[in-house]
Amino acid sequence: MRMSEPTGAARRRGPFKVGDQVQLTDPKGRHYTITLEEGKSFHTHKGAFPHDELIGAPEGSVVRTTGNVAYLALRPLLPDYVLSMPRGAAVVYPKDAGQVLAMADIFPGARVVEAGVGSGSLSTFLLRAIGDQGMLHSYERRADFAEIAQQNVERYFGSPHPAWTLTVGDLQDNLSDTDVDRVILDMLAPWECLEPVSKALVPGGILCAYVATTTQMARMVESIREFGTFNEPQAWETMVRNWHIEGLAVRPDHRMIGHTGFLLTARRLADGVEPPLRRRRPAKGAYGDDYTGPGSQSGGRTSA
């Protein structure tokens, strides 16, 4: 028996239909995203063409304006979509969303909690990864951000996603989910959520935090170590540099997507288990008298 098609899958294949989003690429590589409507036209300073020329056409078609300018028509990929969608807060860049999906091991059917929805970029990536049989419970403090995120997610999938619940409020005050496989925190002070997150995660579950600054990253790592229910956290960042390739002119692009944020992960230990002692010796002075992070009230740290 053939299973029903996953939410949003029908919008990703087949001929263009009314209501589909189409990404048009001009000869200079510039992108324009339109939503197909009967009787409507796409206008530029170099002519226009009717949407009807694309409705019913296969993806990958080329249309020409009245000024004889060619546009390649494709459905926008999810990375294209999240970078062009309306924003409340800044979006999680595709390079970071991809790292979250891989390094937090997001799998079909996973039960995931997310705090800090922003404009819904990461929510969309997570929902596509967990599928209709998973569970994503997203928490957002600001009602205006939550409204924008909901519109963006539903616009991408074409309808409300059956695996998604969106709660307006603080995760610390509202988290009631249990047996959660993954928790993703994109917020100013994720260390404040360690207690409810620890209670919600299953043993072996993954906590993944996305922070903007080195001070946030350092405090989160030290707080996880001090909290004691997680293994040794791992922290990193990624950078993406495209390349220009034109005959013998092969070089990096002049612009690149550099720092956007830091990611860190840690895994929930079984109840009653203490994390193994770290054998790495800290650099001299790492926990000196001027250290003010977690545990500083006890007069600094000693090396392992």
Sine and cosine of phi, psi and omega as CSV:
sin_phi,cos_phi,sin_psi,cos_psi,sin_omega,cos_omega
0.00,0.00,0.74,-0.67,-0.01,-1.00
-0.98,0.18,0.79,-0.62,0.01,-1.00
-0.96,0.28,0.42,-0.91,0.04,-1.00
-0.91,0.42,0.48,-0.88,-0.07,-1.00
-0.94,0.34,0.67,-0.74,0.02,-1.00
-0.86,0.51,0.46,-0.89,-0.01,-1.00
-0.82,0.57,0.80,-0.60,0.06,-1.00
1.00,0.05,-0.20,0.98,-0.08,-1.00
-0.90,0.43,-0.60,0.80,-0.04,-1.00
-0.90,0.44,-0.40,0.92,0.00,-1.00
-0.99,0.16,-0.08,1.00,-0.10,-0.99
-0.97,-0.25,-0.01,1.00,-0.05,-1.00
-0.52,-0.85,0.21,-0.98,0.05,-1.00
1.00,0.06,0.03,-1.00,0.02,-1.00
-0.88,0.48,0.41,-0.91,0.06,-1.00
-0.90,0.44,0.64,-0.77,-0.01,-1.00
-0.81,-0.59,0.30,-0.95,0.11,-0.99
-0.85,0.53,0.73,-0.69,-0.01,-1.00
1.00,-0.08,-0.23,0.97,0.04,-1.00
-0.94,0.34,0.56,-0.83,0.17,-0.98
-1.00,0.03,0.69,-0.72,-0.03,-1.00
-0.79,-0.61,0.73,-0.69,0.07,-1.00
-0.98,-0.18,0.88,-0.48,0.01,-1.00
-0.99,-0.15,0.74,-0.68,0.02,-1.00
-0.89,-0.46,0.83,-0.56,-0.02,-1.00
-1.00,0.03,0.09,-1.00,-0.06,-1.00
-0.87,0.50,-0.33,0.94,0.03,-1.00
-1.00,-0.06,0.08,1.00,0.04,-1.00
1.00,0.07,0.11,0.99,0.03,-1.00
-0.98,0.20,0.59,-0.81,-0.08,-1.00
-0.96,-0.29,0.61,-0.79,0.10,-1.00
-0.70,-0.71,0.79,-0.61,-0.02,-1.00
-0.96,-0.29,0.79,-0.61,0.01,-1.00
-0.79,-0.61,0.36,-0.93,0.13,-0.99
-0.94,-0.34,0.84,-0.54,-0.13,-0.99
-0.93,0.37,0.76,-0.64,0.06,-1.00
-0.68,-0.73,0.67,-0.74,0.04,-1.00
-0.89,0.46,0.69,-0.72,0.07,-1.00
0.99,0.17,-0.08,1.00,-0.03,-1.00
-1.00,-0.09,0.35,-0.94,0.00,-1.00
-0.80,-0.60,0.45,-0.90,0.11,-0.99
-0.99,-0.15,0.84,-0.54,-0.09,-1.00
-0.93,-0.37,0.67,-0.74,0.13,-0.99
-0.71,-0.70,0.09,-1.00,0.04,-1.00
-0.96,0.29,-0.09,1.00,0.05,-1.00
-0.88,-0.48,0.61,0.79,0.09,-1.00
0.95,-0.30,-0.07,-1.00,-0.07,-1.00
-0.61,-0.80,0.23,-0.97,0.17,-0.98
-0.53,-0.85,0.50,-0.87,-0.02,-1.00
-0.98,0.19,0.58,-0.81,0.08,-1.00
-0.84,0.55,-0.51,0.86,-0.05,-1.00
-0.85,0.52,-0.40,0.92,0.04,-1.00
-0.92,0.39,-0.44,0.90,-0.01,-1.00
-1.00,-0.09,-0.49,0.87,-0.02,-1.00
-0.89,0.45,0.86,-0.51,-0.06,-1.00
1.00,-0.02,-0.15,0.99,0.01,-1.00
-0.99,0.10,0.45,-0.89,0.03,-1.00
-0.95,0.30,0.47,-0.88,0.09,-1.00
-0.88,0.47,0.59,-0.81,-0.06,-1.00
1.00,-0.02,0.21,0.98,0.05,-1.00
-0.98,0.22,0.33,-0.94,0.08,-1.00
-0.88,-0.48,0.76,-0.65,0.05,-1.00
-0.87,-0.49,0.43,-0.90,0.00,-1.00
-0.85,-0.52,0.63,-0.78,0.04,-1.00
-0.98,0.18,0.12,-0.99,0.05,-1.00
-0.90,0.44,-0.28,0.96,0.08,-1.00
-1.00,-0.06,0.19,0.98,0.05,-1.00
0.91,0.41,0.54,0.84,0.11,-0.99
-0.99,-0.14,0.79,-0.62,-0.06,-1.00
-1.00,0.03,0.66,-0.75,0.07,-1.00
-0.80,-0.60,0.78,-0.63,0.10,-1.00
-0.99,0.11,0.76,-0.64,-0.07,-1.00
-0.94,-0.34,0.88,-0.48,0.05,-1.00
-0.66,-0.75,0.41,-0.91,0.15,-0.99
-0.95,0.32,0.67,-0.74,0.02,-1.00
-0.91,0.41,0.67,-0.74,0.13,-0.99
-0.95,0.31,0.30,-0.95,0.00,-1.00
-0.83,0.55,-0.68,0.73,0.08,-1.00
-0.85,0.53,-0.61,0.79,0.06,-1.00
-0.91,0.41,-0.68,0.73,-0.07,-1.00
-0.88,0.47,-0.74,0.67,-0.10,-1.00
-0.93,0.35,-0.45,0.89,0.02,-1.00
-0.99,0.17,-0.29,0.96,-0.03,-1.00
-0.94,-0.35,-0.10,0.99,-0.08,-1.00
-0.97,0.24,0.37,-0.93,0.04,-1.00
-0.84,0.54,0.61,-0.79,-0.09,-1.00
-0.87,-0.49,0.62,-0.78,0.26,-0.97
-0.98,-0.19,-0.93,0.37,0.13,-0.99
-0.99,-0.12,0.15,-0.99,0.08,-1.00
-0.88,0.47,0.53,-0.85,-0.03,-1.00
-1.00,0.02,0.41,-0.91,0.19,-0.98
-0.97,0.24,0.85,-0.52,-0.06,-1.00
-0.91,0.42,0.50,-0.86,0.01,-1.00
-0.80,0.59,-0.59,0.80,0.00,-1.00
-0.89,0.46,-0.58,0.82,0.02,-1.00
-0.99,0.17,-0.61,0.79,0.06,-1.00
-0.88,0.48,-0.66,0.76,0.03,-1.00
-0.89,0.46,-0.62,0.78,0.05,-1.00
-0.91,0.41,-0.63,0.78,0.03,-1.00
-0.89,0.46,-0.74,0.67,-0.02,-1.00
-0.87,0.49,-0.63,0.78,-0.05,-1.00
-0.99,0.17,-0.79,0.61,-0.16,-0.99
-0.98,0.18,-0.41,0.91,0.13,-0.99
-1.00,-0.02,0.04,1.00,0.13,-0.99
0.82,0.57,0.80,0.60,0.02,-1.00
-0.97,0.25,0.85,-0.53,-0.12,-0.99
-0.83,-0.55,0.36,-0.93,0.04,-1.00
-0.84,0.54,0.75,-0.66,0.00,-1.00
1.00,0.04,0.00,1.00,-0.03,-1.00
-0.91,0.42,0.52,-0.85,0.12,-0.99
-0.99,-0.17,0.92,-0.39,-0.16,-0.99
-0.83,-0.56,0.65,-0.76,0.14,-0.99
-0.91,-0.42,0.70,-0.71,0.00,-1.00
-0.79,-0.62,0.71,-0.70,0.05,-1.00
-0.82,-0.57,0.79,-0.61,-0.09,-1.00
1.00,-0.09,0.98,0.22,-0.12,-0.99
-0.98,0.18,-0.53,0.85,-0.02,-1.00
0.87,0.50,-0.85,-0.53,-0.02,-1.00
-0.99,-0.14,0.04,1.00,0.08,-1.00
1.00,-0.07,0.15,0.99,-0.01,-1.00
-0.88,0.48,-0.85,0.52,-0.04,-1.00
-0.91,0.41,-0.56,0.83,0.04,-1.00
-0.84,0.54,-0.66,0.75,-0.01,-1.00
-0.91,0.41,-0.70,0.71,0.06,-1.00
-0.87,0.49,-0.70,0.72,-0.04,-1.00
-0.90,0.43,-0.69,0.72,-0.02,-1.00
-0.90,0.44,-0.63,0.78,0.01,-1.00
-0.92,0.38,-0.50,0.87,-0.02,-1.00
-0.98,0.19,-0.64,0.77,-0.07,-1.00
-0.99,0.13,-0.41,0.91,0.03,-1.00
0.97,0.23,-0.01,-1.00,-0.06,-1.00
-0.92,0.40,-0.40,0.92,-0.06,-1.00
-1.00,-0.02,-0.05,1.00,0.04,-1.00
-1.00,0.05,-0.21,-0.98,0.04,-1.00
-0.57,-0.82,0.83,-0.56,0.14,-0.99
-0.84,-0.55,0.90,-0.45,0.08,-1.00
-0.94,-0.35,0.93,-0.38,-0.07,-1.00
-0.97,-0.25,0.67,-0.74,0.02,-1.00
-0.88,-0.47,0.75,-0.66,0.02,-1.00
-0.68,-0.74,0.79,-0.61,-0.05,-1.00
-0.93,0.37,-0.61,0.79,-0.13,-0.99
-0.99,-0.12,0.82,-0.57,-0.04,-1.00
-0.90,0.43,-0.56,0.83,-0.01,-1.00
-0.93,0.37,-0.62,0.78,0.07,-1.00
-0.91,0.41,-0.67,0.74,-0.01,-1.00
-0.87,0.49,-0.63,0.77,-0.01,-1.00
-0.91,0.40,-0.69,0.72,0.03,-1.00
-0.89,0.45,-0.69,0.72,0.00,-1.00
-0.88,0.48,-0.68,0.73,0.00,-1.00
-0.88,0.47,-0.68,0.74,0.02,-1.00
-0.90,0.44,-0.67,0.74,-0.02,-1.00
-0.92,0.40,-0.68,0.73,0.00,-1.00
-0.91,0.42,-0.72,0.69,-0.03,-1.00
-0.93,0.36,-0.51,0.86,0.05,-1.00
-0.93,0.38,-0.61,0.79,-0.01,-1.00
-0.93,0.37,-0.73,0.68,-0.07,-1.00
-0.99,0.11,-0.25,0.97,0.01,-1.00
1.00,0.05,-0.04,1.00,-0.01,-1.00
-0.14,-0.99,0.18,-0.98,0.12,-0.99
-0.86,0.50,0.64,-0.77,0.00,-1.00
-1.00,0.06,0.77,-0.64,-0.09,-1.00
-0.92,0.40,-0.29,0.96,-0.04,-1.00
-1.00,-0.08,0.01,1.00,-0.18,-0.98
-0.95,-0.32,0.75,-0.67,0.18,-0.98
-0.83,-0.56,0.75,-0.66,-0.02,-1.00
-0.88,-0.48,0.86,-0.52,-0.01,-1.00
-0.91,-0.41,0.76,-0.65,0.09,-1.00
-1.00,0.01,0.90,-0.43,-0.03,-1.00
0.47,-0.88,0.14,-0.99,0.01,-1.00
-0.97,0.25,0.66,-0.75,0.06,-1.00
-0.88,0.48,-0.64,0.77,-0.04,-1.00
-0.84,0.54,-0.57,0.82,-0.09,-1.00
-1.00,-0.05,-0.32,0.95,-0.18,-0.98
-0.86,-0.50,-0.17,0.99,-0.09,-1.00
-0.92,0.40,0.90,-0.43,0.02,-1.00
-0.82,-0.57,-0.03,1.00,-0.02,-1.00
-0.93,0.37,0.58,-0.81,0.07,-1.00
-0.80,-0.60,0.23,-0.97,0.00,-1.00
0.80,0.60,0.71,0.70,-0.01,-1.00
-1.00,0.05,0.69,-0.73,-0.01,-1.00
-0.99,0.11,-0.61,0.79,-0.08,-1.00
-0.62,-0.78,0.59,-0.81,0.12,-0.99
-0.79,-0.62,0.79,-0.61,0.00,-1.00
-0.90,-0.44,0.86,-0.52,-0.04,-1.00
-0.92,-0.40,0.87,-0.49,0.07,-1.00
-0.82,-0.58,1.00,0.10,-0.13,-0.99
-0.44,-0.90,0.13,-0.99,-0.08,-1.00
-0.93,0.36,-0.67,0.74,-0.08,-1.00
-0.75,-0.66,0.95,0.32,-0.07,-1.00
-0.90,0.44,-0.38,0.92,0.01,-1.00
-0.90,0.44,-0.33,0.94,0.04,-1.00
-0.96,0.28,-0.20,0.98,-0.07,-1.00
-0.97,-0.23,0.07,1.00,-0.13,-0.99
-0.88,0.48,-0.62,0.79,-0.03,-1.00
-0.92,0.40,-0.80,0.60,0.02,-1.00
-0.91,0.42,-0.55,0.83,0.03,-1.00
-0.91,0.41,-0.67,0.74,0.01,-1.00
-0.88,0.47,-0.61,0.79,0.02,-1.00
-0.94,0.34,-0.53,0.85,-0.08,-1.00
-0.99,0.16,-0.55,0.84,-0.11,-0.99
-0.96,0.27,0.59,-0.81,0.14,-0.99
-0.97,0.23,0.40,-0.92,0.12,-0.99
-0.83,0.56,0.75,-0.66,-0.07,-1.00
1.00,0.02,-0.18,0.98,0.03,-1.00
-0.90,0.43,0.34,-0.94,-0.11,-0.99
-0.92,-0.39,0.75,-0.66,0.20,-0.98
-0.99,-0.17,0.78,-0.63,0.04,-1.00
-0.79,-0.61,0.81,-0.58,0.00,-1.00
-0.89,-0.46,0.61,-0.79,0.03,-1.00
-0.87,-0.50,0.91,-0.42,-0.05,-1.00
-0.76,-0.65,0.34,-0.94,-0.14,-0.99
-1.00,-0.10,-0.48,0.88,-0.17,-0.99
-0.85,-0.53,0.31,-0.95,0.03,-1.00
-0.92,0.40,-0.57,0.82,0.00,-1.00
-0.92,0.40,-0.64,0.76,0.08,-1.00
-0.90,0.45,-0.70,0.72,-0.01,-1.00
-0.87,0.49,-0.74,0.67,-0.03,-1.00
-0.89,0.46,-0.69,0.72,-0.02,-1.00
-0.92,0.40,-0.62,0.78,0.00,-1.00
-0.91,0.42,-0.69,0.72,0.01,-1.00
-0.88,0.47,-0.73,0.68,-0.01,-1.00
-0.91,0.41,-0.58,0.81,0.02,-1.00
-0.92,0.39,-0.64,0.77,0.05,-1.00
-0.89,0.46,-0.69,0.72,0.02,-1.00
-0.87,0.49,-0.69,0.72,-0.04,-1.00
-0.95,0.32,-0.54,0.84,-0.07,-1.00
-0.89,0.45,-0.66,0.76,0.21,-0.98
1.00,-0.04,0.03,1.00,0.02,-1.00
-0.95,-0.32,0.15,0.99,-0.01,-1.00
-0.81,-0.58,0.36,-0.93,0.10,-0.99
-0.98,0.21,-0.02,-1.00,-0.02,-1.00
-0.88,0.48,0.85,-0.53,-0.03,-1.00
-0.95,0.31,0.44,-0.90,0.08,-1.00
-0.89,-0.46,0.70,-0.71,-0.03,-1.00
-0.78,-0.63,0.58,-0.81,-0.02,-1.00
-0.28,-0.96,0.15,-0.99,0.18,-0.98
-0.68,-0.74,0.32,-0.95,0.03,-1.00
-0.80,-0.61,0.49,-0.87,0.07,-1.00
-0.74,-0.67,0.58,-0.81,-0.03,-1.00
-0.87,-0.50,0.79,-0.61,0.04,-1.00
-0.79,-0.61,0.90,-0.43,0.06,-1.00
-0.98,0.20,0.28,-0.96,0.00,-1.00
-0.85,-0.52,0.62,-0.79,0.09,-1.00
-1.00,-0.04,0.83,-0.56,-0.02,-1.00
-0.77,-0.63,0.94,-0.34,-0.01,-1.00
-0.57,-0.82,1.00,-0.09,-0.04,-1.00
0.89,0.45,-0.84,-0.54,0.03,-1.00
-1.00,0.07,-0.13,0.99,0.02,-1.00
-1.00,0.07,1.00,0.05,0.00,-1.00
-0.89,-0.45,0.95,-0.32,-0.10,-1.00
-0.44,-0.90,0.28,-0.96,0.10,-0.99
-0.92,0.39,0.52,-0.85,0.12,-0.99
-0.89,0.46,0.44,-0.90,0.00,-1.00
-0.94,0.34,-0.42,0.91,0.01,-1.00
-0.92,-0.40,0.50,-0.87,0.03,-1.00
-0.54,-0.84,0.32,-0.95,0.12,-0.99
-1.00,0.03,0.98,-0.18,-0.05,-1.00
-1.00,0.05,-0.83,-0.56,-0.06,-1.00
-0.96,0.28,0.79,-0.61,0.15,-0.99
-0.87,-0.50,-0.57,0.82,0.01,-1.00
0.00,-1.00,0.18,-0.98,0.07,-1.00
-0.96,-0.28,0.57,-0.82,0.08,-1.00
-0.89,-0.46,0.57,-0.82,0.12,-0.99
-0.57,-0.83,0.54,-0.84,-0.01,-1.00
-0.76,-0.65,0.47,-0.89,0.12,-0.99
-0.47,-0.88,0.47,-0.88,-0.06,-1.00
-0.93,-0.36,0.64,-0.77,-0.02,-1.00
-0.94,0.33,0.76,-0.65,0.06,-1.00
-1.00,0.09,0.27,-0.96,0.09,-1.00
-0.91,0.41,0.46,-0.89,0.00,-1.00
-0.84,0.53,0.70,-0.72,0.06,-1.00
0.99,0.12,-0.01,1.00,-0.03,-1.00
-0.99,-0.11,0.71,-0.70,0.08,-1.00
-1.00,-0.04,0.62,-0.78,0.00,-1.00
-0.89,0.46,0.62,-0.79,0.02,-1.00
-0.85,0.53,0.54,-0.84,-0.01,-1.00
-0.91,0.41,0.76,-0.65,0.06,-1.00
-0.96,0.28,0.75,-0.66,-0.03,-1.00
-1.00,-0.08,-0.10,0.99,-0.02,-1.00
-0.97,0.26,0.75,-0.66,0.00,-1.00
-1.00,0.07,0.85,-0.53,0.02,-1.00
-0.89,0.46,0.43,-0.90,0.09,-1.00
-0.88,0.48,0.50,-0.87,-0.01,-1.00
-0.86,0.51,0.79,-0.62,0.01,-1.00
1.00,0.06,-0.01,1.00,-0.04,-1.00
-0.87,0.50,-0.57,0.82,0.03,-1.00
-0.88,-0.48,0.72,0.70,-0.01,-1.00
-0.96,0.28,-0.15,-0.99,-0.08,-1.00
-0.89,0.45,-0.40,0.91,-0.03,-1.00
-1.00,-0.01,0.05,1.00,0.06,-1.00
-0.96,0.29,0.78,-0.63,-0.06,-1.00
-0.83,-0.55,0.31,0.95,-0.01,-1.00
-0.99,0.11,-0.23,-0.97,0.01,-1.00
-0.81,0.59,0.69,-0.72,0.03,-1.00
1.00,0.08,-0.05,1.00,-0.07,-1.00
-0.93,0.37,-0.38,0.92,-0.02,-1.00
-0.91,0.41,-0.28,0.96,-0.01,-1.00
-1.00,-0.05,0.16,0.99,0.10,-0.99
1.00,-0.03,0.51,0.86,0.04,-1.00
1.00,0.01,-0.09,-1.00,-0.05,-1.00
-0.87,-0.49,0.32,-0.95,0.13,-0.99
-0.92,-0.39,0.45,-0.89,-0.03,-1.00
-0.95,0.32,0.45,-0.89,-0.02,-1.00
-0.98,0.22,0.00,0.00,0.00,0.00
